[in-house]
Amino acid sequence: MKNILVIGAGRSSSSMIKYFLENAEKEDWFIRVGDMNLALAQEKVGESSRGEAFAFNALNATERWAELLHKDLVVSMLPASLHVEVVKDCIKLGIHVITPSYISNEMKALDEEAKKAGVLVMNEIGVDPGMDHMSAKKILDEIEEQGGKMDSFESFTGGLIAPESDNNPWNYKFTWNPRNVVLAGQGGAAKFIQEGQYKYIPYHKLFRRTEIIEIDGHGKFEGYANRDSLKYRSVYGLENIPTIYRGTLRRVGFCRAWNMFVQLGMTDDTYVLEGSENMTYRDFTNSFLAYDPHNSVEMKLRYYLNIEQDDYVWEKLEWIGLFSDTRVELKDATPAQILQKILEDKWSLEEEDKDMIVMWHKFTYWLNDEFKEIHSSLVYIGHDQTYTAMSDTVGLPVAICAKMILNGTIKMTGVQLPIYKEIYEPVMKELEDMGMKYHEKQVR
């Protein structure tokens, strides 16, 4: 019997754990699911005889080491910053490990050590990063095999609300970690290259430099730049490509409205607001505006952000309750934490809501002196509040990769990405059988 340890039983692990348990009898697996919240782990495992839930503090080195012993594979669903200590222990114990998170510099530094130990550390095999890599690399490899020369590569992904559940003026609800949404784009300028010229977008301009993308049958979306597109030149073998740009998708109109929060300073997470627990949402909004006893908060905000009477942005700001008398009730909170609470009041998924993952790639290249263009898109809607599109697209690639490692199909070692044909081809084939099918279109 092969023993799998899953660390973390959050929302994005639901589909993965279900896959493990459904295949456990056939593959002869036993799955232990550990989380600080025992009830959460128990909910995921249910009554399965092939699984066991337990309370687990992965930050406790002694507890972690004892639990890792005698495991054949570890899947870390912890926050990205916490993976490294788990991986270090796995390398010492000779255990393969998977995370869906971006490879950090600390993780990359473990590559040689992992290879010496014969351990595979597979990262970036969720949705973004993950399915974006695999679906893009498939087409990039096909273009290279034909003898084509890449001219540009653009890639966008968004976690959105499904059309049938889209019932607010923002056309958005939280389908993953709300804090990450509020802090998106911070931590340095977005970097990319366009027609051979390096371009940089500072945070305060990020949500006004957007691109409109239309996907057949699904309408228009807008994309804003991710933090660093340049690193993917080496990842994808595109060192000399004139244009590479990766971004995040939202429905049209979202970014301009979100920019209002950025300009006000509501997304700042670097300082606390004194007396925040006694504030109302209206007080919070007013705290960023100049003192003026003669004008209302609404009027001051309109003047400050130059919002016209008939501007669609105003409906969005009013709808989320920026001017309401609801109390914040968060002590020593940062602006970003208060904004998150305001948005969670309005953007939380309702019981029957479904989410949606949208991904779009654009490839332009030269082949036999002809200029070619391919678009590839995925639109995938979740099943319910547990097995969401986000849970499926993050967790199922991880689970399929785990099966391939345990079956000996993947033989590589070291700190790796799923950018090789022997990985992405079978993973994408199984995902397609589950309804995650990419639609490729030769535009010219």
C-alpha positions as CSV (number, residue, x, y, z in Angstrom):
1,M,0.0,0.0,0.0
2,K,1.2,3.5,-0.9
3,N,0.8,6.2,1.8
4,I,-0.1,9.7,0.8
5,L,0.1,12.7,3.2
6,V,-2.0,15.7,2.4
7,I,-1.1,18.8,4.4
8,G,-3.8,21.4,4.4
9,A,-7.6,20.8,3.9
10,G,-8.6,24.2,2.6
11,R,-11.1,24.8,-0.2
12,S,-8.7,24.2,-3.0
13,S,-7.9,20.7,-1.7
14,S,-11.5,19.3,-1.9
15,S,-11.4,17.9,-5.5
16,M,-7.9,16.5,-5.0
17,I,-8.8,14.6,-1.8
18,K,-12.0,13.3,-3.5
19,Y,-9.9,12.0,-6.4
20,F,-7.5,10.3,-4.1
21,L,-10.2,8.6,-2.1
22,E,-12.2,7.5,-5.2
23,N,-9.0,5.9,-6.7
24,A,-7.6,4.6,-3.4
25,E,-9.0,1.1,-3.7
26,K,-7.9,0.6,-7.3
27,E,-4.4,2.1,-6.8
28,D,-4.0,0.7,-3.3
29,W,-3.5,4.1,-1.5
30,F,-4.1,5.2,2.0
31,I,-4.5,9.0,2.5
32,R,-3.9,10.9,5.7
33,V,-5.2,14.5,5.6
34,G,-3.8,16.8,8.2
35,D,-5.0,20.3,9.1
36,M,-4.9,22.7,12.1
37,N,-8.7,22.6,11.8
38,L,-9.6,18.9,12.4
39,A,-13.2,19.4,11.5
40,L,-12.2,20.7,8.0
41,A,-10.0,17.6,7.4
42,Q,-12.8,15.3,8.7
43,E,-15.3,16.9,6.3
44,K,-13.0,16.2,3.3
45,V,-12.3,12.6,4.3
46,G,-15.8,11.6,5.3
47,E,-16.4,7.9,6.1
48,S,-13.8,6.6,3.7
49,S,-12.0,3.5,4.9
50,R,-9.0,4.6,2.8
51,G,-8.6,7.9,4.4
52,E,-7.9,9.4,7.9
53,A,-8.2,13.0,9.1
54,F,-6.1,14.3,11.9
55,A,-5.2,17.6,13.6
56,F,-1.8,18.7,12.4
57,N,0.5,21.7,12.9
58,A,2.9,21.5,10.0
59,L,5.0,24.3,11.5
60,N,5.9,22.1,14.5
61,A,9.2,20.5,13.3
62,T,9.0,17.5,15.7
63,E,5.3,16.8,14.8
64,R,6.0,17.3,11.1
65,W,9.0,14.9,11.0
66,A,7.1,12.2,12.9
67,E,4.2,12.4,10.5
68,L,6.4,12.4,7.3
69,L,8.0,9.0,8.3
70,H,6.9,6.1,6.2
71,K,5.1,8.2,3.6
72,D,5.5,7.6,-0.2
73,L,4.3,11.0,-1.3
74,V,3.5,14.3,0.3
75,V,1.2,17.0,-1.1
76,S,1.6,20.4,0.6
77,M,-1.5,22.6,0.2
78,L,-0.1,25.1,2.7
79,P,0.4,28.8,1.9
80,A,3.3,29.2,-0.5
81,S,5.7,30.6,2.1
82,L,5.4,27.5,4.3
83,H,6.3,24.8,1.7
84,V,10.1,25.0,2.0
85,E,10.5,23.5,5.5
86,V,8.2,20.6,4.5
87,V,10.2,20.0,1.3
88,K,13.5,20.1,3.2
89,D,12.3,17.3,5.5
90,C,10.9,15.3,2.5
91,I,14.3,15.5,0.8
92,K,16.1,14.2,3.9
93,L,13.6,11.3,4.1
94,G,13.6,10.6,0.4
95,I,9.9,11.4,-0.1
96,H,8.5,12.9,-3.3
97,V,6.5,16.1,-2.7
98,I,4.1,18.2,-4.8
99,T,2.9,21.8,-4.3
100,P,0.7,23.9,-6.6
101,S,2.5,27.1,-5.7
102,Y,5.1,29.2,-7.5
103,I,8.7,28.1,-7.1
104,S,10.4,30.5,-4.7
105,N,14.1,31.2,-4.8
106,E,14.4,29.2,-1.5
107,M,12.7,26.3,-3.2
108,K,14.8,26.6,-6.3
109,A,17.9,26.4,-4.1
110,L,16.9,22.9,-3.1
111,D,17.2,21.5,-6.6
112,E,20.7,19.9,-6.3
113,E,19.9,18.5,-2.9
114,A,16.7,16.9,-4.2
115,K,18.5,15.4,-7.2
116,K,21.1,13.8,-5.0
117,A,18.4,12.3,-2.8
118,G,16.5,11.0,-5.8
119,V,13.5,13.2,-4.8
120,L,11.0,14.9,-7.1
121,V,9.7,18.3,-5.9
122,M,7.0,19.2,-8.4
123,N,5.7,22.7,-8.1
124,E,3.3,25.0,-10.1
125,I,0.9,22.2,-11.0
126,G,-2.4,23.8,-10.1
127,V,-4.3,26.1,-12.4
128,D,-2.3,29.3,-12.6
129,P,0.4,28.3,-12.2
130,G,-0.1,24.9,-13.6
131,M,-2.7,24.3,-16.3
132,D,-1.5,27.5,-17.9
133,H,2.0,26.1,-18.2
134,M,0.8,22.7,-19.6
135,S,-1.7,24.1,-22.1
136,A,0.8,26.7,-23.3
137,K,3.8,24.4,-23.5
138,K,1.7,21.9,-25.6
139,I,1.2,24.5,-28.3
140,L,4.7,26.0,-28.0
141,D,6.2,22.5,-28.5
142,E,4.0,21.8,-31.5
143,I,5.0,25.1,-33.1
144,E,8.7,24.3,-32.5
145,E,8.2,20.8,-34.0
146,Q,6.8,22.3,-37.1
147,G,9.8,24.6,-37.4
148,G,8.0,27.8,-36.4
149,K,9.6,30.8,-34.8
150,M,7.7,32.5,-32.0
151,D,6.9,36.2,-32.3
152,S,4.6,36.7,-29.2
153,F,3.0,34.9,-26.4
154,E,0.2,36.3,-24.2
155,S,-1.6,34.3,-21.4
156,F,-4.4,35.3,-19.1
157,T,-6.3,33.5,-16.3
158,G,-9.1,34.5,-14.1
159,G,-11.2,33.0,-11.3
160,L,-14.6,34.5,-11.8
161,I,-18.3,33.9,-11.0
162,A,-20.2,31.7,-13.5
163,P,-22.8,33.6,-15.7
164,E,-25.8,31.9,-14.0
165,S,-24.6,33.2,-10.6
166,D,-23.5,36.7,-11.7
167,N,-26.0,39.0,-10.0
168,N,-24.1,42.1,-8.9
169,P,-22.8,45.2,-10.7
170,W,-19.1,44.1,-10.2
171,N,-19.7,40.8,-12.1
172,Y,-17.4,39.3,-9.5
173,K,-17.4,37.3,-6.3
174,F,-14.6,35.7,-4.2
175,T,-13.8,32.3,-5.6
176,W,-10.5,32.0,-3.8
177,N,-8.5,33.7,-1.0
178,P,-10.1,37.2,-0.5
179,R,-6.9,38.6,0.9
180,N,-4.9,37.7,-2.2
181,V,-7.5,39.5,-4.3
182,V,-7.3,42.7,-2.2
183,L,-3.5,42.7,-2.3
184,A,-3.2,41.6,-6.0
185,G,-0.5,43.5,-8.0
186,Q,1.4,44.9,-5.0
187,G,5.1,44.3,-4.3
188,G,6.7,45.9,-7.4
189,A,6.0,47.0,-10.9
190,A,4.5,44.6,-13.4
191,K,7.2,43.7,-16.0
192,F,6.9,42.4,-19.5
193,I,8.4,42.8,-23.0
194,Q,6.5,44.2,-26.0
195,E,8.0,44.2,-29.5
196,G,11.5,44.0,-28.1
197,Q,11.0,46.9,-25.6
198,Y,10.9,46.3,-21.8
199,K,7.7,47.7,-20.2
200,Y,6.9,48.4,-16.6
201,I,3.6,49.2,-14.9
202,P,3.7,50.6,-11.4
203,Y,1.0,49.4,-9.0
204,H,-0.9,52.8,-9.0
205,K,-1.4,52.4,-12.8
206,L,-1.8,48.7,-13.0
207,F,-5.6,48.6,-13.2
208,R,-5.8,51.3,-15.9
209,R,-3.5,49.6,-18.3
210,T,-5.7,46.7,-19.4
211,E,-6.3,44.7,-22.5
212,I,-9.8,43.6,-23.8
213,I,-10.0,39.9,-24.7
214,E,-13.0,38.3,-26.4
215,I,-13.6,34.6,-26.1
216,D,-16.0,33.0,-28.6
217,G,-19.3,32.2,-26.9
218,H,-18.4,33.8,-23.6
219,G,-18.1,37.6,-24.3
220,K,-15.5,40.1,-23.4
221,F,-13.1,40.2,-20.5
222,E,-10.3,42.6,-19.5
223,G,-6.8,41.6,-18.4
224,Y,-4.3,43.4,-16.2
225,A,-0.6,42.5,-16.1
226,N,0.8,40.0,-13.7
227,R,3.9,41.0,-11.6
228,D,6.7,39.4,-13.7
229,S,6.1,38.0,-17.2
230,L,9.8,38.1,-18.0
231,K,10.8,35.0,-16.0
232,Y,8.7,32.9,-18.3
233,R,11.0,33.4,-21.2
234,S,13.5,31.0,-19.8
235,V,10.8,28.7,-18.4
236,Y,9.2,28.2,-21.8
237,G,12.5,28.4,-23.8
238,L,11.5,31.8,-25.3
239,E,14.6,33.8,-24.4
240,N,14.6,35.8,-27.6
241,I,10.8,36.3,-28.0
242,P,10.0,40.0,-28.8
243,T,6.7,40.0,-26.8
244,I,5.6,38.0,-23.7
245,Y,2.8,39.1,-21.4
246,R,0.9,37.3,-18.7
247,G,-2.1,38.7,-16.9
248,T,-5.3,38.2,-14.8
249,L,-8.8,38.3,-16.2
250,R,-11.8,40.1,-14.9
251,R,-15.1,41.1,-16.5
252,V,-15.0,44.4,-18.4
253,G,-15.4,47.4,-16.0
254,F,-14.0,45.7,-12.9
255,C,-10.5,47.1,-13.2
256,R,-11.5,50.8,-13.6
257,A,-13.7,50.5,-10.5
258,W,-11.0,48.6,-8.5
259,N,-8.6,51.4,-9.4
260,M,-10.7,53.7,-7.2
261,F,-9.7,51.7,-4.1
262,V,-6.1,51.8,-5.2
263,Q,-6.2,55.6,-5.6
264,L,-7.9,56.1,-2.3
265,G,-5.3,54.0,-0.5
266,M,-7.8,51.3,0.6
267,T,-5.6,48.4,-0.5
268,D,-2.7,49.5,1.7
269,D,-1.7,46.8,4.2
270,T,1.3,48.6,5.7
271,Y,-0.3,50.5,8.6
272,V,-3.2,50.3,11.0
273,L,-6.1,52.7,11.4
274,E,-6.4,53.9,15.0
275,G,-9.9,53.2,16.4
276,S,-10.8,51.0,13.5
277,E,-13.1,48.9,15.6
278,N,-15.4,51.9,16.2
279,M,-15.5,53.0,12.6
280,T,-18.4,52.6,10.2
281,Y,-17.8,51.8,6.6
282,R,-18.7,55.4,5.9
283,D,-16.1,56.6,8.4
284,F,-13.5,54.4,6.8
285,T,-14.2,55.9,3.3
286,N,-14.2,59.4,4.8
287,S,-10.8,58.9,6.5
288,F,-9.1,59.0,3.0
289,L,-10.8,62.2,2.0
290,A,-10.0,65.8,2.9
291,Y,-11.8,67.5,5.8
292,D,-14.8,69.5,4.6
293,P,-17.7,70.1,6.9
294,H,-19.9,71.4,4.1
295,N,-19.9,68.5,1.7
296,S,-21.1,64.9,2.1
297,V,-18.7,61.9,1.9
298,E,-20.3,61.0,-1.4
299,M,-19.7,64.4,-2.9
300,K,-16.1,64.6,-1.6
301,L,-15.4,61.2,-3.1
302,R,-16.9,62.2,-6.5
303,Y,-14.7,65.4,-6.5
304,Y,-11.6,63.5,-5.4
305,L,-11.8,60.8,-8.0
306,N,-13.5,62.8,-10.7
307,I,-16.6,60.6,-10.9
308,E,-19.3,62.0,-13.1
309,Q,-23.0,61.8,-12.2
310,D,-23.7,59.1,-14.8
311,D,-20.5,57.1,-14.3
312,Y,-21.1,53.3,-14.0
313,V,-18.4,53.2,-11.3
314,W,-20.6,55.0,-8.9
315,E,-23.2,52.2,-8.8
316,K,-20.4,49.7,-8.0
317,L,-19.1,51.8,-5.1
318,E,-22.6,52.4,-3.6
319,W,-23.6,48.7,-4.0
320,I,-20.7,47.4,-1.9
321,G,-21.7,49.7,1.0
322,L,-18.8,52.2,1.1
323,F,-21.2,54.8,2.5
324,S,-23.2,52.6,4.9
325,D,-23.3,52.8,8.7
326,T,-22.2,49.2,9.2
327,R,-19.5,48.9,11.8
328,V,-16.1,47.7,10.9
329,E,-15.6,45.8,14.3
330,L,-11.9,45.0,13.5
331,K,-9.4,46.2,16.0
332,D,-6.1,47.7,14.8
333,A,-7.0,46.9,11.2
334,T,-5.1,47.9,8.1
335,P,-7.0,49.6,5.2
336,A,-6.7,46.4,3.2
337,Q,-8.2,44.3,6.0
338,I,-11.2,46.6,6.3
339,L,-11.7,46.7,2.6
340,Q,-11.6,42.9,2.6
341,K,-14.3,42.8,5.2
342,I,-16.5,45.2,3.3
343,L,-16.1,43.1,0.1
344,E,-16.7,39.8,1.9
345,D,-20.0,41.2,3.0
346,K,-21.0,41.5,-0.6
347,W,-18.8,39.2,-2.7
348,S,-19.2,35.9,-0.8
349,L,-20.6,33.0,-2.8
350,E,-24.3,32.2,-2.1
351,E,-25.4,28.7,-1.4
352,E,-26.3,27.8,-5.0
353,D,-23.6,29.9,-6.7
354,K,-21.0,28.4,-9.1
355,D,-17.6,29.7,-10.0
356,M,-15.8,29.7,-13.3
357,I,-12.2,29.5,-14.5
358,V,-11.3,31.3,-17.7
359,M,-7.9,31.0,-19.4
360,W,-6.8,32.4,-22.7
361,H,-3.5,32.1,-24.6
362,K,-2.5,33.9,-27.8
363,F,0.5,32.7,-29.9
364,T,1.9,34.5,-33.0
365,Y,4.7,32.9,-34.9
366,W,6.4,32.7,-38.3
367,L,6.2,29.4,-40.3
368,N,7.5,29.1,-43.9
369,D,7.6,32.9,-44.2
370,E,3.9,33.1,-43.2
371,F,2.7,34.9,-40.1
372,K,0.4,32.6,-38.0
373,E,-1.8,33.1,-34.9
374,I,-3.4,30.6,-32.6
375,H,-5.8,31.3,-29.7
376,S,-6.4,28.7,-27.0
377,S,-9.1,29.1,-24.4
378,L,-10.6,27.2,-21.5
379,V,-13.9,28.1,-19.8
380,Y,-14.8,25.7,-17.0
381,I,-17.7,26.0,-14.5
382,G,-17.6,24.4,-11.1
383,H,-20.1,21.9,-9.8
384,D,-21.1,23.4,-6.4
385,Q,-19.7,25.2,-3.4
386,T,-17.4,22.4,-2.5
387,Y,-16.2,21.1,-5.8
388,T,-15.7,24.5,-7.4
389,A,-14.0,25.3,-10.6
390,M,-11.1,26.6,-8.6
391,S,-10.9,23.4,-6.5
392,D,-11.1,21.2,-9.6
393,T,-8.5,23.1,-11.6
394,V,-6.0,23.5,-8.7
395,G,-6.5,20.1,-7.1
396,L,-7.0,17.6,-10.0
397,P,-3.8,18.4,-11.8
398,V,-2.0,17.8,-8.5
399,A,-3.8,14.5,-7.9
400,I,-3.2,13.2,-11.4
401,C,0.5,14.1,-11.1
402,A,0.6,12.3,-7.7
403,K,-0.8,9.1,-9.4
404,M,1.9,9.3,-12.1
405,I,4.7,9.7,-9.5
406,L,3.4,6.8,-7.4
407,N,3.0,4.6,-10.5
408,G,6.6,5.4,-11.7
409,T,5.4,7.1,-14.8
410,I,7.3,10.3,-13.9
411,K,10.9,9.4,-13.2
412,M,12.6,12.8,-13.0
413,T,14.1,14.3,-9.8
414,G,14.9,17.7,-8.5
415,V,12.8,20.9,-8.3
416,Q,10.6,20.8,-11.4
417,L,7.7,22.3,-13.3
418,P,5.1,20.4,-15.4
419,I,6.5,21.7,-18.7
420,Y,7.6,18.4,-20.2
421,K,5.5,16.4,-22.6
422,E,5.7,13.2,-20.6
423,I,3.9,15.2,-17.8
424,Y,1.6,17.6,-19.5
425,E,0.2,15.2,-22.1
426,P,-1.3,12.6,-19.8
427,V,-2.4,15.2,-17.2
428,M,-4.2,17.3,-19.8
429,K,-5.7,14.2,-21.4
430,E,-7.3,13.1,-18.1
431,L,-8.4,16.7,-17.3
432,E,-10.1,16.8,-20.7
433,D,-12.0,13.6,-19.9
434,M,-13.2,15.5,-16.8
435,G,-14.5,18.4,-18.9
436,M,-11.5,20.7,-18.8
437,K,-11.1,21.0,-22.6
438,Y,-9.1,23.7,-24.3
439,H,-10.5,25.1,-27.6
440,E,-7.7,25.9,-30.0
441,K,-8.4,28.2,-33.0
442,Q,-6.1,29.0,-35.9
443,V,-6.9,32.7,-36.4
444,R,-4.5,33.1,-39.4
